[in-house]
Amino acid sequence: MKRHSAQHAAQKAAAAPAPDTLTPADRYQELFTAVQGARVFPDSKTFVDCAPLQEPAEILAAYRAQCKAAGFDLQAFVGQHFAAQLPEPSDYVSVPGQPLCAHIDDLWPVLTRHPLEHPPRGSSLQVPHAYVVPGGRFGEMYYWDSYFTMLGLAASERAELLHDMVVNFAHLIDTYGHVPNGTRTYYLGRSQPPLFAFMVELAQKLEGIHALDFLPQLRQEHAWWMRGSEGLAPGNASRRVVCLPDGRLLNRHWDERDAPREEAWLEDVTTARESGRDPAQVYRHLRAAAESGWDFSTRWLAEDRPRDTRDSLVSICTTDIVPVDLNAFLYKLETTISAMAEQAGDSSASREFAQHAQARKSAVIARMWDATQGAFFDHDWRLDLRRSCLTAASVAPLFAGLAEPSQADALAKTIERRLLAPGGLSTTECTSDQQWDQPNGWASLQWIAMSGFDAYGHENLARTIAHRWLATVAAVYEREGKLVEKYALRQVEHEVTTGGGGGEYPLQDGFGWTNGVTRALLHAHPQHTAHECVAHSAHPMHR
């Protein structure tokens, strides 16, 4: 197998011309606002993913020349100048009678994209190698989704594709200084949960990659998350860094822009209008929540609002919150850099990052661990208060190796009592219309919990979560012949398992990280009855 080199990717990035980072809103200005405001497309993401049929500057000039004319038809103008890149059914149709494991293995080629397929002058960010997309409306590579997809690629013995994706992420760091939320220009203002260290660790277990090659990119990613930390006074925040009253540093989510998300422009404008707050502040909070990957959840809403309005996003306050999972992932990044630096012979850097990790661990435990409840909670740095809603993010310190064994023991009891459902691990204790709340369950959170509890010796709880989740996925696959983005977890025995609901868009089929986690669990649990599950109906796959 060929060796995948981060240095080679860095050399290619350095030799390439400067990337075009203009977003659709930058390019099309008042045309963009008109299209999104008039909802020319039912899904706000459609226009920002369109392929322009001529040079963008020419399209904007044509719009300005025509838009005030009597009878101007905006929808017709867009149809004349743009080609919508809507997901189309591929030639793949799920096979009735096909086992779940074989179905997932057959989906990898369907969900794989190649750089040369990108339409020119659009919003796609170029990467050097093939990659796997989630599916449906998500036709680009996403940051944290990809780690969970890679787990399945490893189980399916698709090591080369997994390695290609790791090098793609290294390329993104070399080119843009960080990993964007997804490979679109309109995602460049933010990242997603930083799992690159976990990706490198996973890839190192397979042939063809050397983890030390990626040390420069790991350090660059850490530097990006810590921008603004130098000289930051206690009780203040800058970008993604919060300085606690005692001077220790933790991180929050952020976005470099304070305008509506381009892929959800009308939704964000509506939320800001209904909130009665400064629109720029609301937009920043919404964008920061998108960086968290939990878009959206009551986790990011003010806790002093009346309960009957908590489903609304008008009280969103994401940048006020220090999330436990983000800081656990950054702890993993710091301990990984420390270990790699020691291996590379740089003892000074190794000590520096070990000290960063220890300071972060101490701050997380001091601010986020509730010994009475036996769980980790997010922290509101502005109010200097621990948040009250228990979420599945509480398990991230176990996944990252940050928690003490006694905390893992207490957390296992808490999770089993308060978040474990017959269908798997609940996302939060709060039920709402937001997709990252009850009743939905997500593959990523199941894996984080299973891996975390297993690492701390709670194999029975890890196995219970795994078996319940496999049963959930298998039930929908058996009935509908597909895997989906999220699932509505059964809260009592004998309820019918269904795909999840809520959120800003319809339930998506595919689906990258569900495939990945499910495939990895099928490999780890060869006796589970999900292996015997077969599709009862055919389902056309949307690319």
Protein Blocks (a to p, Z undefined) as FASTA:
>chain_A
ZZddfklmmmmmmmpccddfbdfklmnmmmmmmmmmnomafblklmmmpccfbdfklmmm
mmmmmmmpghiafklmmmmmpccdbdcddfbdcdehiafklmmmmmmmmmpccfklpcgh
iabdcdfbdcddfbjjllcccfklmmmmmmmmmmnopmklmmmmmmmmmmmmmmnopacf
bacfklmmpccddfklmmmmmmmmpghiafklmmmmmmmmmmmmmgokgopaehiaehjb
ccdfkopacdddddfbfcdcfklmmmmmmmmmmnopafklmmmmmmmmmmnopacdfklp
cfkbcfklmmpmklgckkmpccfklmmmmmmmmmmmmmmmmmnopaklmmmmmmmmmmmm
mmmmmmmmcfknopacdddfklopacfbdcfklmmmmmnomacfklmmmmmmmmmmmmmc
fkbccfblcdcfbfbbcfbdcfklmmmmmmmmmmnopamlmmmmmmmmmmmmmmmmmmno
pacfbdcddfbghiacdddeedjbdcdehifklmmmmmmmmmmmmmbmklmpccfbdcdd
dZZ
